[in-house]
């Protein structure tokens, strides 16, 4: 199943909190669970949000990956389906 993992960094983080967030990001990439693959990543033009398209066996796998970030970011996990485009009906 495909999931969009959307992270919005909370306002007002201290420099120490940003440092911890950077450490968590490094750990995120170093320890991707078996069965989870990153299909793509994007950032909003103003860097206020990050978007990761993940393939994972279930939403719980994505939630476990996002859990360490929850003190620093607001997280949305959205199950998605690939489409070939919209068609007129």
Gaussian input, Z-matrix of N, CA and C with variables (Angstrom, degrees):
# hf/3-21g

backbone

0 1
 N
 C     1     B1
 C     2     B2     1     A1
 N     3     B3     2     A2     1     D1
 C     4     B4     3     A3     2     D2
 C     5     B5     4     A4     3     D3
 N     6     B6     5     A5     4     D4
 C     7     B7     6     A6     5     D5
 C     8     B8     7     A7     6     D6
 N     9     B9     8     A8     7     D7
 C    10    B10     9     A9     8     D8
 C    11    B11    10    A10     9     D9
 N    12    B12    11    A11    10    D10
 C    13    B13    12    A12    11    D11
 C    14    B14    13    A13    12    D12
 N    15    B15    14    A14    13    D13
 C    16    B16    15    A15    14    D14
 C    17    B17    16    A16    15    D15
 N    18    B18    17    A17    16    D16
 C    19    B19    18    A18    17    D17
 C    20    B20    19    A19    18    D18
 N    21    B21    20    A20    19    D19
 C    22    B22    21    A21    20    D20
 C    23    B23    22    A22    21    D21
 N    24    B24    23    A23    22    D22
 C    25    B25    24    A24    23    D23
 C    26    B26    25    A25    24    D24
 N    27    B27    26    A26    25    D25
 C    28    B28    27    A27    26    D26
 C    29    B29    28    A28    27    D27
 N    30    B30    29    A29    28    D28
 C    31    B31    30    A30    29    D29
 C    32    B32    31    A31    30    D30
 N    33    B33    32    A32    31    D31
 C    34    B34    33    A33    32    D32
 C    35    B35    34    A34    33    D33
 N    36    B36    35    A35    34    D34
 C    37    B37    36    A36    35    D35
 C    38    B38    37    A37    36    D36
 N    39    B39    38    A38    37    D37
 C    40    B40    39    A39    38    D38
 C    41    B41    40    A40    39    D39
 N    42    B42    41    A41    40    D40
 C    43    B43    42    A42    41    D41
 C    44    B44    43    A43    42    D42
 N    45    B45    44    A44    43    D43
 C    46    B46    45    A45    44    D44
 C    47    B47    46    A46    45    D45
 N    48    B48    47    A47    46    D46
 C    49    B49    48    A48    47    D47
 C    50    B50    49    A49    48    D48
 N    51    B51    50    A50    49    D49
 C    52    B52    51    A51    50    D50
 C    53    B53    52    A52    51    D51
 N    54    B54    53    A53    52    D52
 C    55    B55    54    A54    53    D53
 C    56    B56    55    A55    54    D54
 N    57    B57    56    A56    55    D55
 C    58    B58    57    A57    56    D56
 C    59    B59    58    A58    57    D57
 N    60    B60    59    A59    58    D58
 C    61    B61    60    A60    59    D59
 C    62    B62    61    A61    60    D60
 N    63    B63    62    A62    61    D61
 C    64    B64    63    A63    62    D62
 C    65    B65    64    A64    63    D63
 N    66    B66    65    A65    64    D64
 C    67    B67    66    A66    65    D65
 C    68    B68    67    A67    66    D66
 N    69    B69    68    A68    67    D67
 C    70    B70    69    A69    68    D68
 C    71    B71    70    A70    69    D69
 N    72    B72    71    A71    70    D70
 C    73    B73    72    A72    71    D71
 C    74    B74    73    A73    72    D72
 N    75    B75    74    A74    73    D73
 C    76    B76    75    A75    74    D74
 C    77    B77    76    A76    75    D75
 N    78    B78    77    A77    76    D76
 C    79    B79    78    A78    77    D77
 C    80    B80    79    A79    78    D78
 N    81    B81    80    A80    79    D79
 C    82    B82    81    A81    80    D80
 C    83    B83    82    A82    81    D81
 N    84    B84    83    A83    82    D82
 C    85    B85    84    A84    83    D83
 C    86    B86    85    A85    84    D84
 N    87    B87    86    A86    85    D85
 C    88    B88    87    A87    86    D86
 C    89    B89    88    A88    87    D87
 N    90    B90    89    A89    88    D88
 C    91    B91    90    A90    89    D89
 C    92    B92    91    A91    90    D90
 N    93    B93    92    A92    91    D91
 C    94    B94    93    A93    92    D92
 C    95    B95    94    A94    93    D93
 N    96    B96    95    A95    94    D94
 C    97    B97    96    A96    95    D95
 C    98    B98    97    A97    96    D96
 N    99    B99    98    A98    97    D97
 C   100   B100    99    A99    98    D98
 C   101   B101   100   A100    99    D99
 N   102   B102   101   A101   100   D100
 C   103   B103   102   A102   101   D101
 C   104   B104   103   A103   102   D102
 N   105   B105   104   A104   103   D103
 C   106   B106   105   A105   104   D104
 C   107   B107   106   A106   105   D105
 N   108   B108   107   A107   106   D106
 C   109   B109   108   A108   107   D107
 C   110   B110   109   A109   108   D108
 N   111   B111   110   A110   109   D109
 C   112   B112   111   A111   110   D110
 C   113   B113   112   A112   111   D111
 N   114   B114   113   A113   112   D112
 C   115   B115   114   A114   113   D113
 C   116   B116   115   A115   114   D114
 N   117   B117   116   A116   115   D115
 C   118   B118   117   A117   116   D116
 C   119   B119   118   A118   117   D117
 N   120   B120   119   A119   118   D118
 C   121   B121   120   A120   119   D119
 C   122   B122   121   A121   120   D120
 N   123   B123   122   A122   121   D121
 C   124   B124   123   A123   122   D122
 C   125   B125   124   A124   123   D123
 N   126   B126   125   A125   124   D124
 C   127   B127   126   A126   125   D125
 C   128   B128   127   A127   126   D126
 N   129   B129   128   A128   127   D127
 C   130   B130   129   A129   128   D128
 C   131   B131   130   A130   129   D129
 N   132   B132   131   A131   130   D130
 C   133   B133   132   A132   131   D131
 C   134   B134   133   A133   132   D132
 N   135   B135   134   A134   133   D133
 C   136   B136   135   A135   134   D134
 C   137   B137   136   A136   135   D135
 N   138   B138   137   A137   136   D136
 C   139   B139   138   A138   137   D137
 C   140   B140   139   A139   138   D138
 N   141   B141   140   A140   139   D139
 C   142   B142   141   A141   140   D140
 C   143   B143   142   A142   141   D141
 N   144   B144   143   A143   142   D142
 C   145   B145   144   A144   143   D143
 C   146   B146   145   A145   144   D144
 N   147   B147   146   A146   145   D145
 C   148   B148   147   A147   146   D146
 C   149   B149   148   A148   147   D147
 N   150   B150   149   A149   148   D148
 C   151   B151   150   A150   149   D149
 C   152   B152   151   A151   150   D150
 N   153   B153   152   A152   151   D151
 C   154   B154   153   A153   152   D152
 C   155   B155   154   A154   153   D153
 N   156   B156   155   A155   154   D154
 C   157   B157   156   A156   155   D155
 C   158   B158   157   A157   156   D156
 N   159   B159   158   A158   157   D157
 C   160   B160   159   A159   158   D158
 C   161   B161   160   A160   159   D159
 N   162   B162   161   A161   160   D160
 C   163   B163   162   A162   161   D161
 C   164   B164   163   A163   162   D162
 N   165   B165   164   A164   163   D163
 C   166   B166   165   A165   164   D164
 C   167   B167   166   A166   165   D165
 N   168   B168   167   A167   166   D166
 C   169   B169   168   A168   167   D167
 C   170   B170   169   A169   168   D168
 N   171   B171   170   A170   169   D169
 C   172   B172   171   A171   170   D170
 C   173   B173   172   A172   171   D171
 N   174   B174   173   A173   172   D172
 C   175   B175   174   A174   173   D173
 C   176   B176   175   A175   174   D174
 N   177   B177   176   A176   175   D175
 C   178   B178   177   A177   176   D176
 C   179   B179   178   A178   177   D177
 N   180   B180   179   A179   178   D178
 C   181   B181   180   A180   179   D179
 C   182   B182   181   A181   180   D180
 N   183   B183   182   A182   181   D181
 C   184   B184   183   A183   182   D182
 C   185   B185   184   A184   183   D183
 N   186   B186   185   A185   184   D184
 C   187   B187   186   A186   185   D185
 C   188   B188   187   A187   186   D186
 N   189   B189   188   A188   187   D187
 C   190   B190   189   A189   188   D188
 C   191   B191   190   A190   189   D189
 N   192   B192   191   A191   190   D190
 C   193   B193   192   A192   191   D191
 C   194   B194   193   A193   192   D192
 N   195   B195   194   A194   193   D193
 C   196   B196   195   A195   194   D194
 C   197   B197   196   A196   195   D195
 N   198   B198   197   A197   196   D196
 C   199   B199   198   A198   197   D197
 C   200   B200   199   A199   198   D198
 N   201   B201   200   A200   199   D199
 C   202   B202   201   A201   200   D200
 C   203   B203   202   A202   201   D201
 N   204   B204   203   A203   202   D202
 C   205   B205   204   A204   203   D203
 C   206   B206   205   A205   204   D204
 N   207   B207   206   A206   205   D205
 C   208   B208   207   A207   206   D206
 C   209   B209   208   A208   207   D207
 N   210   B210   209   A209   208   D208
 C   211   B211   210   A210   209   D209
 C   212   B212   211   A211   210   D210
 N   213   B213   212   A212   211   D211
 C   214   B214   213   A213   212   D212
 C   215   B215   214   A214   213   D213
 N   216   B216   215   A215   214   D214
 C   217   B217   216   A216   215   D215
 C   218   B218   217   A217   216   D216
 N   219   B219   218   A218   217   D217
 C   220   B220   219   A219   218   D218
 C   221   B221   220   A220   219   D219
 N   222   B222   221   A221   220   D220
 C   223   B223   222   A222   221   D221
 C   224   B224   223   A223   222   D222
 N   225   B225   224   A224   223   D223
 C   226   B226   225   A225   224   D224
 C   227   B227   226   A226   225   D225
 N   228   B228   227   A227   226   D226
 C   229   B229   228   A228   227   D227
 C   230   B230   229   A229   228   D228
 N   231   B231   230   A230   229   D229
 C   232   B232   231   A231   230   D230
 C   233   B233   232   A232   231   D231
 N   234   B234   233   A233   232   D232
 C   235   B235   234   A234   233   D233
 C   236   B236   235   A235   234   D234
 N   237   B237   236   A236   235   D235
 C   238   B238   237   A237   236   D236
 C   239   B239   238   A238   237   D237
 N   240   B240   239   A239   238   D238
 C   241   B241   240   A240   239   D239
 C   242   B242   241   A241   240   D240
 N   243   B243   242   A242   241   D241
 C   244   B244   243   A243   242   D242
 C   245   B245   244   A244   243   D243
 N   246   B246   245   A245   244   D244
 C   247   B247   246   A246   245   D245
 C   248   B248   247   A247   246   D246
 N   249   B249   248   A248   247   D247
 C   250   B250   249   A249   248   D248
 C   251   B251   250   A250   249   D249
 N   252   B252   251   A251   250   D250
 C   253   B253   252   A252   251   D251
 C   254   B254   253   A253   252   D252
 N   255   B255   254   A254   253   D253
 C   256   B256   255   A255   254   D254
 C   257   B257   256   A256   255   D255
 N   258   B258   257   A257   256   D256
 C   259   B259   258   A258   257   D257
 C   260   B260   259   A259   258   D258
 N   261   B261   260   A260   259   D259
 C   262   B262   261   A261   260   D260
 C   263   B263   262   A262   261   D261
 N   264   B264   263   A263   262   D262
 C   265   B265   264   A264   263   D263
 C   266   B266   265   A265   264   D264

   B1=1.4486
   B2=1.5268
   B3=1.3197
   B4=1.4608
   B5=1.5285
   B6=1.3243
   B7=1.4618
   B8=1.5126
   B9=1.3335
   B10=1.4528
   B11=1.5140
   B12=1.3183
   B13=1.4557
   B14=1.5204
   B15=1.3154
   B16=1.4659
   B17=1.5204
   B18=1.3285
   B19=1.4609
   B20=1.5162
   B21=1.3231
   B22=1.4710
   B23=1.5305
   B24=1.3415
   B25=1.4608
   B26=1.5280
   B27=1.3142
   B28=1.4636
   B29=1.5224
   B30=1.3027
   B31=1.4617
   B32=1.5250
   B33=1.3264
   B34=1.4529
   B35=1.5124
   B36=1.3316
   B37=1.4615
   B38=1.5292
   B39=1.3085
   B40=1.4620
   B41=1.5355
   B42=1.3338
   B43=1.4644
   B44=1.5345
   B45=1.3171
   B46=1.4591
   B47=1.5286
   B48=1.3276
   B49=1.4609
   B50=1.5359
   B51=1.3419
   B52=1.4685
   B53=1.5275
   B54=1.3310
   B55=1.4586
   B56=1.5156
   B57=1.3102
   B58=1.4688
   B59=1.5220
   B60=1.3161
   B61=1.4599
   B62=1.5317
   B63=1.3136
   B64=1.4676
   B65=1.5327
   B66=1.3216
   B67=1.4747
   B68=1.5276
   B69=1.3282
   B70=1.4598
   B71=1.5267
   B72=1.3319
   B73=1.4691
   B74=1.5300
   B75=1.3155
   B76=1.4713
   B77=1.5253
   B78=1.3198
   B79=1.4624
   B80=1.5291
   B81=1.3245
   B82=1.4663
   B83=1.5229
   B84=1.3286
   B85=1.4678
   B86=1.5254
   B87=1.3114
   B88=1.4625
   B89=1.5275
   B90=1.3231
   B91=1.4698
   B92=1.5266
   B93=1.3192
   B94=1.4603
   B95=1.5304
   B96=1.3305
   B97=1.4700
   B98=1.5319
   B99=1.3165
   B100=1.4643
   B101=1.5302
   B102=1.3158
   B103=1.4532
   B104=1.5091
   B105=1.3363
   B106=1.4640
   B107=1.5186
   B108=1.3291
   B109=1.4613
   B110=1.5203
   B111=1.3171
   B112=1.4609
   B113=1.5250
   B114=1.3330
   B115=1.4582
   B116=1.5272
   B117=1.3226
   B118=1.4617
   B119=1.5097
   B120=1.3309
   B121=1.4670
   B122=1.5237
   B123=1.3352
   B124=1.4454
   B125=1.5220
   B126=1.3182
   B127=1.4667
   B128=1.5164
   B129=1.3209
   B130=1.4592
   B131=1.5274
   B132=1.3105
   B133=1.4677
   B134=1.5227
   B135=1.3396
   B136=1.4625
   B137=1.5360
   B138=1.3313
   B139=1.4668
   B140=1.5264
   B141=1.3188
   B142=1.4610
   B143=1.5232
   B144=1.3280
   B145=1.4608
   B146=1.5229
   B147=1.3194
   B148=1.4667
   B149=1.5197
   B150=1.3181
   B151=1.4536
   B152=1.5239
   B153=1.3169
   B154=1.4602
   B155=1.5168
   B156=1.3315
   B157=1.4507
   B158=1.5209
   B159=1.3284
   B160=1.4616
   B161=1.5155
   B162=1.3131
   B163=1.4532
   B164=1.5235
   B165=1.3355
   B166=1.4623
   B167=1.5184
   B168=1.3363
   B169=1.4577
   B170=1.5326
   B171=1.3538
   B172=1.4660
   B173=1.5254
   B174=1.3287
   B175=1.4651
   B176=1.5246
   B177=1.3258
   B178=1.4636
   B179=1.5256
   B180=1.3187
   B181=1.4737
   B182=1.5247
   B183=1.3231
   B184=1.4634
   B185=1.5285
   B186=1.3181
   B187=1.4637
   B188=1.5254
   B189=1.3248
   B190=1.4716
   B191=1.5318
   B192=1.3224
   B193=1.4711
   B194=1.5300
   B195=1.3215
   B196=1.4631
   B197=1.5234
   B198=1.3187
   B199=1.4647
   B200=1.5347
   B201=1.3374
   B202=1.4622
   B203=1.5330
   B204=1.3266
   B205=1.4660
   B206=1.5223
   B207=1.3098
   B208=1.4631
   B209=1.5336
   B210=1.3267
   B211=1.4678
   B212=1.5213
   B213=1.3377
   B214=1.4653
   B215=1.5206
   B216=1.3198
   B217=1.4647
   B218=1.5226
   B219=1.3227
   B220=1.4522
   B221=1.5198
   B222=1.3056
   B223=1.4570
   B224=1.5231
   B225=1.3179
   B226=1.4644
   B227=1.5221
   B228=1.3111
   B229=1.4573
   B230=1.5239
   B231=1.3364
   B232=1.4542
   B233=1.5244
   B234=1.3341
   B235=1.4637
   B236=1.5339
   B237=1.3206
   B238=1.4665
   B239=1.5203
   B240=1.3221
   B241=1.4560
   B242=1.5204
   B243=1.2996
   B244=1.4572
   B245=1.5241
   B246=1.3178
   B247=1.4607
   B248=1.5127
   B249=1.2929
   B250=1.4673
   B251=1.5298
   B252=1.3068
   B253=1.4688
   B254=1.5140
   B255=1.2808
   B256=1.4690
   B257=1.5084
   B258=1.3013
   B259=1.4528
   B260=1.5050
   B261=1.3410
   B262=1.4500
   B263=1.5178
   B264=1.3083
   B265=1.4715
   B266=1.5131
   A1=108.30
   A2=115.84
   A3=121.43
   A4=110.25
   A5=115.37
   A6=122.28
   A7=109.58
   A8=116.69
   A9=120.51
   A10=107.02
   A11=116.19
   A12=123.31
   A13=105.50
   A14=116.09
   A15=121.77
   A16=107.84
   A17=116.01
   A18=122.44
   A19=109.65
   A20=116.46
   A21=122.00
   A22=106.60
   A23=116.50
   A24=121.09
   A25=109.51
   A26=116.01
   A27=121.09
   A28=110.65
   A29=115.31
   A30=121.48
   A31=109.74
   A32=115.96
   A33=121.23
   A34=116.07
   A35=118.05
   A36=118.84
   A37=110.24
   A38=115.94
   A39=120.97
   A40=109.03
   A41=117.25
   A42=119.20
   A43=112.50
   A44=116.83
   A45=120.30
   A46=111.05
   A47=116.28
   A48=119.85
   A49=111.05
   A50=116.62
   A51=119.12
   A52=110.56
   A53=116.77
   A54=120.31
   A55=111.59
   A56=116.49
   A57=120.65
   A58=110.52
   A59=116.88
   A60=121.17
   A61=110.49
   A62=117.26
   A63=121.08
   A64=110.93
   A65=116.89
   A66=120.60
   A67=110.68
   A68=116.23
   A69=120.18
   A70=111.24
   A71=116.60
   A72=120.33
   A73=110.51
   A74=117.32
   A75=120.15
   A76=110.25
   A77=116.62
   A78=120.68
   A79=110.99
   A80=116.81
   A81=121.99
   A82=110.25
   A83=116.68
   A84=120.62
   A85=112.59
   A86=117.02
   A87=120.27
   A88=112.42
   A89=117.07
   A90=119.54
   A91=111.60
   A92=116.75
   A93=120.59
   A94=107.49
   A95=116.77
   A96=119.64
   A97=112.53
   A98=116.65
   A99=119.80
   A100=109.87
   A101=115.73
   A102=120.70
   A103=114.50
   A104=117.55
   A105=121.59
   A106=108.52
   A107=116.37
   A108=120.84
   A109=109.47
   A110=115.17
   A111=121.21
   A112=106.88
   A113=116.11
   A114=121.79
   A115=112.31
   A116=116.78
   A117=121.39
   A118=109.96
   A119=114.93
   A120=120.67
   A121=109.13
   A122=114.88
   A123=121.56
   A124=108.59
   A125=115.66
   A126=122.14
   A127=108.03
   A128=116.26
   A129=120.14
   A130=108.07
   A131=116.65
   A132=120.95
   A133=112.03
   A134=117.61
   A135=120.76
   A136=112.12
   A137=117.35
   A138=124.60
   A139=113.87
   A140=116.84
   A141=120.03
   A142=112.74
   A143=116.56
   A144=121.34
   A145=109.69
   A146=113.95
   A147=121.50
   A148=107.80
   A149=115.07
   A150=121.74
   A151=108.04
   A152=116.67
   A153=121.62
   A154=108.03
   A155=115.66
   A156=120.80
   A157=106.74
   A158=115.60
   A159=121.69
   A160=110.19
   A161=115.98
   A162=120.63
   A163=105.71
   A164=115.51
   A165=120.02
   A166=109.38
   A167=116.65
   A168=119.39
   A169=113.49
   A170=116.20
   A171=119.41
   A172=109.37
   A173=115.71
   A174=121.21
   A175=111.82
   A176=117.40
   A177=120.39
   A178=111.23
   A179=117.74
   A180=121.44
   A181=110.52
   A182=116.54
   A183=121.04
   A184=109.55
   A185=117.30
   A186=121.11
   A187=111.01
   A188=117.60
   A189=120.51
   A190=110.64
   A191=116.74
   A192=119.91
   A193=110.97
   A194=117.01
   A195=121.70
   A196=113.23
   A197=117.21
   A198=121.87
   A199=114.61
   A200=120.31
   A201=118.86
   A202=114.14
   A203=117.26
   A204=121.39
   A205=112.92
   A206=118.09
   A207=121.28
   A208=114.44
   A209=119.51
   A210=120.29
   A211=112.31
   A212=117.01
   A213=121.55
   A214=114.37
   A215=117.17
   A216=120.95
   A217=109.89
   A218=114.99
   A219=121.04
   A220=106.64
   A221=116.99
   A222=122.46
   A223=110.48
   A224=115.56
   A225=121.89
   A226=107.49
   A227=115.98
   A228=121.83
   A229=106.06
   A230=114.85
   A231=120.32
   A232=109.24
   A233=118.35
   A234=119.56
   A235=108.43
   A236=117.02
   A237=121.02
   A238=110.04
   A239=114.57
   A240=122.52
   A241=108.50
   A242=117.15
   A243=121.15
   A244=108.09
   A245=116.16
   A246=120.88
   A247=108.50
   A248=114.71
   A249=120.78
   A250=110.30
   A251=117.37
   A252=121.64
   A253=110.00
   A254=113.99
   A255=120.34
   A256=109.08
   A257=116.25
   A258=120.84
   A259=109.63
   A260=115.90
   A261=120.38
   A262=108.82
   A263=115.82
   A264=118.55
   A265=110.66
   D1=148.15
   D2=177.36
   D3=-99.88
   D4=143.38
   D5=179.35
   D6=-137.34
   D7=137.19
   D8=166.71
   D9=-90.93
   D10=125.59
   D11=172.98
   D12=-103.58
   D13=113.56
   D14=-175.92
   D15=-113.20
   D16=123.02
   D17=-179.61
   D18=-116.98
   D19=129.54
   D20=174.86
   D21=-119.23
   D22=114.38
   D23=-179.04
   D24=-65.51
   D25=132.93
   D26=-179.68
   D27=-71.64
   D28=144.75
   D29=177.99
   D30=-71.08
   D31=151.48
   D32=172.00
   D33=81.83
   D34=14.99
   D35=177.01
   D36=-67.63
   D37=144.47
   D38=177.49
   D39=-79.76
   D40=164.03
   D41=175.40
   D42=-55.74
   D43=-37.18
   D44=178.62
   D45=-64.89
   D46=-40.04
   D47=178.42
   D48=-66.30
   D49=-39.92
   D50=175.59
   D51=-62.02
   D52=-37.97
   D53=176.64
   D54=-62.27
   D55=-42.97
   D56=177.78
   D57=-64.77
   D58=-39.94
   D59=177.94
   D60=-61.27
   D61=-40.26
   D62=176.88
   D63=-63.37
   D64=-41.09
   D65=177.15
   D66=-61.97
   D67=-42.44
   D68=178.97
   D69=-63.48
   D70=-38.84
   D71=179.46
   D72=-63.51
   D73=-42.10
   D74=177.87
   D75=-62.21
   D76=-42.88
   D77=179.32
   D78=-65.53
   D79=-35.34
   D80=178.31
   D81=-56.42
   D82=-48.05
   D83=-177.88
   D84=-76.02
   D85=-26.60
   D86=-178.11
   D87=-80.84
   D88=-18.48
   D89=-172.02
   D90=-134.31
   D91=49.84
   D92=177.21
   D93=-70.50
   D94=126.98
   D95=-175.77
   D96=-63.84
   D97=153.24
   D98=174.41
   D99=-57.86
   D100=139.75
   D101=179.49
   D102=89.95
   D103=-8.78
   D104=178.60
   D105=-108.85
   D106=130.46
   D107=175.77
   D108=-129.82
   D109=143.98
   D110=176.13
   D111=-87.81
   D112=119.04
   D113=-179.28
   D114=-90.37
   D115=-22.53
   D116=179.17
   D117=177.99
   D118=159.51
   D119=179.36
   D120=-143.48
   D121=144.59
   D122=179.86
   D123=-143.80
   D124=158.34
   D125=172.14
   D126=-126.58
   D127=144.70
   D128=173.56
   D129=-60.52
   D130=151.20
   D131=-177.54
   D132=-56.10
   D133=-30.94
   D134=178.83
   D135=-93.93
   D136=7.49
   D137=179.28
   D138=61.52
   D139=19.17
   D140=179.93
   D141=-77.55
   D142=-21.83
   D143=-178.70
   D144=-141.01
   D145=152.81
   D146=173.84
   D147=-122.60
   D148=144.60
   D149=-178.55
   D150=-126.84
   D151=125.02
   D152=175.75
   D153=-122.26
   D154=130.63
   D155=173.92
   D156=-97.57
   D157=115.87
   D158=-175.73
   D159=-115.95
   D160=141.22
   D161=167.42
   D162=-101.79
   D163=125.97
   D164=-175.48
   D165=-146.94
   D166=155.56
   D167=-179.43
   D168=-66.56
   D169=-26.86
   D170=-178.40
   D171=-164.94
   D172=165.23
   D173=-179.44
   D174=-64.66
   D175=-30.58
   D176=179.61
   D177=-61.31
   D178=-35.23
   D179=177.47
   D180=-63.03
   D181=-42.59
   D182=179.85
   D183=-69.14
   D184=-40.41
   D185=178.45
   D186=-60.61
   D187=-41.86
   D188=178.21
   D189=-62.14
   D190=-37.13
   D191=178.78
   D192=-68.36
   D193=-35.73
   D194=-176.60
   D195=-82.04
   D196=-23.64
   D197=-172.24
   D198=-52.20
   D199=-44.32
   D200=-177.91
   D201=-63.56
   D202=-18.68
   D203=-176.89
   D204=-87.43
   D205=-12.49
   D206=-168.41
   D207=-62.46
   D208=-19.54
   D209=175.40
   D210=-74.96
   D211=-15.59
   D212=-172.16
   D213=-120.99
   D214=-19.55
   D215=-177.36
   D216=-138.03
   D217=154.07
   D218=168.47
   D219=-88.82
   D220=133.82
   D221=-172.68
   D222=-119.06
   D223=134.22
   D224=168.94
   D225=-122.19
   D226=136.11
   D227=175.25
   D228=-120.24
   D229=118.66
   D230=-174.20
   D231=-121.62
   D232=116.64
   D233=173.45
   D234=-67.76
   D235=135.59
   D236=-178.36
   D237=-133.79
   D238=160.54
   D239=174.56
   D240=-120.23
   D241=142.81
   D242=173.86
   D243=-72.02
   D244=141.22
   D245=175.33
   D246=-128.10
   D247=160.54
   D248=178.61
   D249=-100.04
   D250=9.58
   D251=-179.38
   D252=115.98
   D253=167.75
   D254=-178.49
   D255=-87.27
   D256=144.46
   D257=176.77
   D258=-120.19
   D259=149.43
   D260=177.89
   D261=-75.36
   D262=143.15
   D263=178.84
   D264=-110.43

